[in-house]
Amino acid sequence: MSATEIDFYELLEVERGADDKVIKSSYRRLAMRYHPDKNPGCSDSEAKFKLISVAYDCLKDPQKRAAYDRYGHAAFQQGAGGGGHQGGDFGDIGDIFESIFGSSFGGGGRQQQRRGADLRYDMEVSLDEAFRGKSTEITIEVSQGCEPCKGTGAEPGTAKRGCSMCAGHGKVRAQQGFFVVERTCPTCHGRGEVIEKPCRSCGGEGRVDKPQTLQVDIPPGVDSGTRIRLSGKGEAGPFGSPPGDLYIFLHVKPHRVFEREGTTLLTHVPITFTTAALGGSIEIPGIDGEAITVDIPAGIQSGKQLRKRGTGMPVLQGRGRGDMVVEISVETPTKLSARQKEILRELQDTETGDECPGSKGFFDRLKDAWNDLTE
């Protein structure tokens, strides 16, 4: 879509009677949204950015705006009547862009160096490694600056020359009536320079692919989805441009004992019937290898969860540890001796009042019989 196919006021999302302040504010908002630096590689955003720039250049000027309001786009066509303006003054657009986006954007200036691409590396770690942290090495194939030409792309001993097509600006302009289109120079591709004799090692790209070994430090407390950024370790930029970054994406493998939810560890622990009935304490191994004592209250049921504070995963980039949640599972035996069956019948009788449920002697016999079963 060209600027002649849509209303300038619609492009800037303002009413026809909007004052200069409203138009300027709307233009800056839209320019920030569609600027190519904000949307790298998006041709639609770049086209929209150019259209709103043309629209603003017209509506900010009282004479141009008056002509546009009276004659529309015909006011700026070659040979149009009504005192239409031919060509147009674009001298101050670069200053406007610079005030919005900073000195990196300038009218007619050489294109910025194109930074190298960011890279992704997926790494698996165990839950134990996520708990303690680790240092490891990885080897990746990545574009790096060409050593013979020092990343310039020119054969050693030769030099670059200024581009004659764009006079070293990196951009060329074409004007049709009121509209001026600026695009990257097709000869130098925005660099403003031309390599007369490309480097034989890199073919003039200034970079080559080769393996790189890197040290990666994984802090304690990482989880699946944690990213570690290695600044400047991504793909080298073309023609000596700065390199991108390398992002390490971590994936924590499942553990045979613990399940993880953030900094909380969940584990399932089976206990005997007598321990569940009478209470007691058990010891389980912690993620750090230390034994953890868990007190079991009398009469606990399967599925009950007990929390041990400060025995879970460490807080990433922080202090302290999460909790461990112990889910109890009461084991019911499938094979009983005659004596054990007799004691359980006695227990059944206590439920009808034949013997006091709190009888110490009865529970001692129950515990002894159960221990015989588990030995």
C-alpha positions as MATLAB code, in Angstrom:
seq = 'MSATEIDFYELLEVERGADDKVIKSSYRRLAMRYHPDKNPGCSDSEAKFKLISVAYDCLKDPQKRAAYDRYGHAAFQQGAGGGGHQGGDFGDIGDIFESIFGSSFGGGGRQQQRRGADLRYDMEVSLDEAFRGKSTEITIEVSQGCEPCKGTGAEPGTAKRGCSMCAGHGKVRAQQGFFVVERTCPTCHGRGEVIEKPCRSCGGEGRVDKPQTLQVDIPPGVDSGTRIRLSGKGEAGPFGSPPGDLYIFLHVKPHRVFEREGTTLLTHVPITFTTAALGGSIEIPGIDGEAITVDIPAGIQSGKQLRKRGTGMPVLQGRGRGDMVVEISVETPTKLSARQKEILRELQDTETGDECPGSKGFFDRLKDAWNDLTE';
ca = [
       0.000    0.000    0.000;
       1.339    3.462   -0.923;
       0.748    6.770    0.766;
      -1.622    7.806   -2.049;
      -4.023    4.953   -1.253;
      -4.938    5.953    2.279;
      -5.938    9.116    4.076;
      -3.064   10.827    5.926;
      -5.263   11.440    8.961;
      -6.182    7.741    9.093;
      -2.514    6.822    8.839;
      -1.721    8.934   11.891;
      -4.915    7.828   13.697;
      -6.136   11.388   14.325;
      -9.259   13.380   13.470;
      -9.174   15.879   10.591;
      -9.523   18.783   12.992;
      -6.688   17.614   15.294;
      -4.225   20.308   16.339;
      -0.467   20.148   15.765;
       0.245   18.836   19.259;
      -2.098   15.863   18.860;
      -0.717   15.044   15.406;
       2.862   15.210   16.639;
       2.110   13.032   19.672;
       0.325   10.404   17.582;
       3.144   10.367   15.021;
       5.789    9.792   17.686;
       3.767    6.964   19.225;
       3.307    5.240   15.859;
       6.913    5.858   14.807;
       8.151    4.171   17.963;
       5.837    1.207   17.309;
       6.768    0.640   13.650;
      10.402    1.745   13.566;
      12.621   -0.865   11.814;
      14.932   -1.055   14.827;
      11.953   -2.137   16.936;
      10.826   -4.693   14.337;
      13.972   -6.124   12.691;
      13.257   -8.033    9.512;
       9.551   -7.086    9.378;
       8.841   -5.563    5.938;
       5.258   -4.646    6.883;
       6.418   -2.532    9.827;
       9.057   -0.843    7.690;
       6.468    0.013    5.018;
       4.045    1.379    7.634;
       6.857    3.427    9.154;
       7.592    5.066    5.806;
       3.920    5.823    5.186;
       3.336    7.518    8.539;
       6.553    9.533    8.017;
       5.250   10.872    4.692;
       1.860   11.625    6.251;
       3.407   13.508    9.174;
       5.719   15.504    6.906;
       2.628   16.779    5.104;
       0.343   17.474    8.070;
       2.955   19.203   10.241;
       3.401   21.924    7.590;
       0.497   24.435    7.592;
       0.732   25.139    3.834;
       0.989   21.478    2.859;
      -1.816   20.562    5.218;
      -4.090   23.271    3.819;
      -3.414   22.093    0.263;
      -3.999   18.483    1.259;
      -7.259   19.317    3.050;
      -8.519   21.108   -0.101;
      -7.247   18.891   -2.941;
      -6.167   15.644   -1.262;
      -3.207   13.774   -2.760;
      -3.722   15.561   -6.086;
      -2.290   18.699   -4.502;
       1.197   17.199   -4.614;
       1.209   15.575   -8.026;
       3.341   16.979  -10.819;
       1.414   19.681  -12.708;
      -1.549   19.671  -10.309;
      -3.592   22.821   -9.955;
      -4.524   24.687   -6.839;
      -0.986   25.807   -6.032;
       0.162   22.309   -5.158;
       3.683   21.921   -3.808;
       6.055   19.933   -6.011;
       8.860   17.877   -4.518;
       8.556   18.685   -0.829;
      11.070   19.633    1.825;
      12.452   16.624    3.667;
      15.437   18.359    5.211;
      14.199   18.221    8.802;
      12.864   14.640    8.918;
      16.240   13.275    9.989;
      16.284   15.753   12.885;
      12.816   14.624   13.957;
      13.824   10.951   13.883;
      16.983   11.695   15.802;
      15.023   13.461   18.540;
      12.795   10.401   18.882;
      15.217    7.502   18.449;
      18.547    9.075   19.342;
      21.683    9.732   17.330;
      21.740    6.191   15.925;
      19.158    7.314   13.320;
      20.190   10.103   11.022;
      18.961   11.279    7.650;
      21.272   10.140    4.875;
      23.822    8.645    7.262;
      25.619    5.364    6.771;
      23.656    2.334    7.911;
      24.474    1.021   11.378;
      26.646   -2.042   11.680;
      24.465   -5.121   11.702;
      24.983   -7.032   14.936;
      25.488  -10.784   14.748;
      22.594  -13.129   15.472;
      21.852  -14.445   18.960;
      22.187  -18.211   19.344;
      20.417  -20.796   21.522;
      21.918  -23.867   23.180;
      19.787  -26.410   25.093;
      21.411  -28.129   28.082;
      20.113  -30.859   30.370;
      21.106  -30.979   34.050;
      20.123  -33.334   36.840;
      18.151  -32.183   39.875;
      21.260  -32.708   42.006;
      23.261  -30.433   39.668;
      20.453  -27.873   39.773;
      20.663  -27.993   43.588;
      24.427  -27.568   43.857;
      25.202  -25.666   40.661;
      28.055  -26.655   38.387;
      30.687  -25.392   35.976;
      30.965  -27.153   32.648;
      32.272  -26.679   29.128;
      30.320  -26.774   25.881;
      31.537  -26.808   22.288;
      29.438  -25.222   19.556;
      29.902  -24.459   15.868;
      29.534  -20.707   15.467;
      30.534  -17.917   13.072;
      33.574  -16.052   14.320;
      35.593  -13.138   12.993;
      37.949  -14.089   10.183;
      41.519  -13.904   11.470;
      43.393  -13.236    8.175;
      41.307  -10.152    7.310;
      40.489   -9.193   10.933;
      36.792   -9.321   10.120;
      36.936   -6.643    7.393;
      36.202   -9.031    4.518;
      39.048   -7.558    2.436;
      42.069   -9.581    1.381;
      45.039   -8.707    3.636;
      47.101   -5.960    2.068;
      44.135   -4.475    0.191;
      41.780   -1.696    1.211;
      38.127   -0.799    0.857;
      36.897    2.163   -1.159;
      33.897    4.420   -0.744;
      30.779    3.361   -2.618;
      30.235    5.502   -5.716;
      26.534    4.648   -5.905;
      25.597    6.239   -2.540;
      28.707    8.410   -2.020;
      29.472    6.531    1.177;
      26.088    7.179    2.816;
      24.844    3.598    2.605;
      21.443    4.766    1.307;
      20.033    6.044   -1.952;
      16.949    8.177   -2.586;
      14.406    8.259   -5.372;
      11.949   11.157   -5.668;
       8.624   11.214   -7.490;
       6.788   14.455   -7.050;
       6.115   15.006   -3.378;
       7.167   11.511   -2.288;
      10.767   10.554   -1.565;
      11.697    6.927   -0.993;
      14.931    6.102    0.793;
      16.350    2.594    0.612;
      19.540    0.688    1.353;
      22.174    1.050   -1.329;
      22.102   -2.091   -3.521;
      25.822   -1.840   -4.300;
      27.341   -1.666   -0.815;
      24.312   -3.030    1.090;
      24.315   -0.080    3.463;
      27.985   -0.198    4.449;
      29.048    2.827    2.438;
      32.163    0.930    1.365;
      32.978   -1.582   -1.357;
      35.474   -4.438   -1.066;
      37.567   -4.536   -4.235;
      39.306   -7.826   -3.434;
      37.399  -10.136   -1.040;
      39.318  -12.175    1.516;
      39.982  -15.717    0.266;
      39.480  -17.210    3.728;
      35.964  -15.879    4.338;
      34.814  -14.939    0.825;
      34.443  -11.300    1.839;
      32.013  -11.976    4.717;
      34.507  -11.183    7.442;
      33.505  -14.324    9.397;
      33.926  -18.080    9.233;
      32.294  -21.044   10.977;
      34.432  -22.939   13.454;
      34.029  -24.755   16.793;
      34.236  -22.752   19.992;
      34.634  -24.135   23.524;
      32.985  -22.085   26.240;
      32.840  -22.223   30.036;
      29.304  -22.212   31.456;
      28.674  -21.532   35.157;
      25.286  -22.814   36.352;
      24.202  -21.248   39.666;
      22.374  -23.265   42.368;
      18.587  -23.206   42.168;
      18.101  -23.188   38.383;
      14.920  -24.722   36.979;
      13.653  -25.805   33.574;
      13.328  -22.694   31.425;
      16.121  -20.787   33.179;
      18.266  -18.864   30.670;
      21.947  -18.094   31.031;
      23.262  -15.367   28.718;
      26.855  -15.395   27.499;
      27.356  -11.884   26.176;
      29.214  -11.612   22.876;
      29.428  -15.395   22.390;
      26.805  -15.594   19.639;
      27.292  -15.323   15.899;
      29.875  -12.814   14.713;
      28.455   -9.832   12.830;
      29.339   -9.385    9.146;
      32.297   -7.243    8.157;
      33.597   -6.798   11.685;
      30.235   -5.943   13.274;
      29.726   -6.841   16.961;
      28.748  -10.440   17.753;
      25.395  -11.497   19.168;
      24.821  -13.311   22.455;
      24.547  -17.003   23.297;
      21.595  -18.099   25.436;
      21.815  -21.366   27.379;
      18.319  -22.812   27.978;
      18.316  -25.276   30.882;
      16.144  -28.373   31.222;
      16.129  -30.225   34.577;
      15.753  -33.995   34.218;
      13.183  -35.882   36.328;
      14.453  -37.322   39.637;
      13.698  -40.843   40.831;
      12.791  -39.703   44.373;
      11.785  -36.042   44.281;
       9.259  -34.062   42.282;
       9.814  -30.332   42.041;
       7.482  -27.346   42.152;
       9.583  -24.179   42.177;
      11.734  -24.366   45.312;
       9.513  -27.058   46.906;
      10.414  -30.749   46.732;
       7.747  -33.439   46.996;
       8.510  -37.045   47.925;
       6.343  -40.081   48.707;
       7.312  -42.131   51.785;
       5.748  -45.510   52.722;
       5.351  -46.333   56.427;
       4.162  -49.433   58.263;
       0.711  -49.862   59.715;
       2.028  -49.783   63.280;
       3.954  -46.540   62.678;
       0.824  -45.001   61.234;
      -1.277  -46.191   64.177;
       1.143  -45.514   67.026;
       3.224  -42.659   65.589;
       7.005  -42.397   65.637;
       9.772  -40.953   63.529;
      11.494  -41.954   60.296;
      14.616  -40.794   58.472;
      14.677  -39.995   54.760;
      17.569  -38.762   52.585;
      17.519  -35.074   51.635;
      18.492  -33.610   48.259;
      21.787  -32.518   49.850;
      22.557  -36.087   51.003;
      21.871  -35.359   54.657;
      19.358  -37.474   56.615;
      16.110  -35.697   57.511;
      14.042  -36.811   60.508;
      10.293  -36.750   59.979;
       7.983  -37.057   62.992;
       4.895  -39.170   62.278;
       1.836  -38.315   64.396;
      -0.246  -41.233   65.691;
      -3.229  -42.120   63.522;
      -1.868  -40.587   60.322;
      -3.683  -41.538   57.124;
      -2.413  -42.259   53.600;
      -2.134  -39.088   51.538;
      -1.350  -36.860   54.508;
       1.420  -34.369   53.733;
       4.066  -33.270   56.218;
       6.231  -30.209   55.554;
       9.913  -29.871   56.466;
      10.948  -26.218   56.304;
      14.221  -25.196   54.632;
      15.069  -28.600   53.150;
      14.002  -27.984   49.540;
      15.740  -26.318   46.582;
      17.841  -23.174   46.987;
      16.396  -19.831   45.870;
      17.968  -18.821   42.546;
      20.114  -15.707   42.964;
      18.801  -15.372   46.505;
      19.119  -16.698   50.035;
      17.624  -19.669   51.801;
      15.895  -22.806   50.590;
      12.373  -23.915   49.915;
      10.556  -26.721   51.762;
      10.212  -30.450   51.399;
       6.736  -31.951   51.416;
       6.560  -35.598   52.523;
       3.425  -37.433   51.408;
       2.679  -40.463   53.584;
       1.579  -43.809   52.170;
       0.494  -46.435   54.724;
       1.428  -49.949   53.628;
      -1.067  -52.724   54.210;
       0.472  -56.223   54.317;
      -0.934  -58.952   52.108;
       0.456  -61.969   54.024;
      -0.120  -62.417   57.749;
       0.960  -65.150   60.142;
      -1.571  -66.856   62.398;
      -0.310  -64.850   65.356;
      -0.644  -61.563   63.477;
      -4.158  -62.428   62.404;
      -4.985  -63.228   66.030;
      -3.724  -59.836   67.182;
      -5.655  -58.033   64.448;
      -8.787  -59.876   65.524;
      -8.133  -58.650   69.026;
      -7.912  -55.145   67.571;
     -11.180  -55.716   65.796;
     -12.705  -56.779   69.129;
     -11.547  -53.508   70.709;
     -13.654  -51.652   68.198;
     -16.728  -53.336   69.766;
     -15.546  -52.540   73.272;
     -14.288  -55.984   74.323;
     -10.888  -54.476   75.176;
      -9.849  -50.907   75.819;
      -8.509  -49.415   72.533;
      -5.761  -47.671   74.487;
      -4.480  -50.819   76.161;
      -0.701  -50.623   76.233;
      -0.280  -54.360   76.326;
      -2.399  -54.842   73.234;
      -0.513  -52.260   71.153;
       2.831  -53.696   72.270;
       1.739  -57.131   71.020;
       0.491  -55.545   67.787;
       3.799  -53.823   67.214;
       5.821  -56.968   67.940;
       3.710  -59.002   65.542;
       4.073  -56.373   62.844;
       7.810  -56.233   63.304;
       7.924  -59.986   62.824;
       6.160  -59.517   59.534;
       8.510  -56.870   58.228;
      11.752  -58.567   59.265;
];
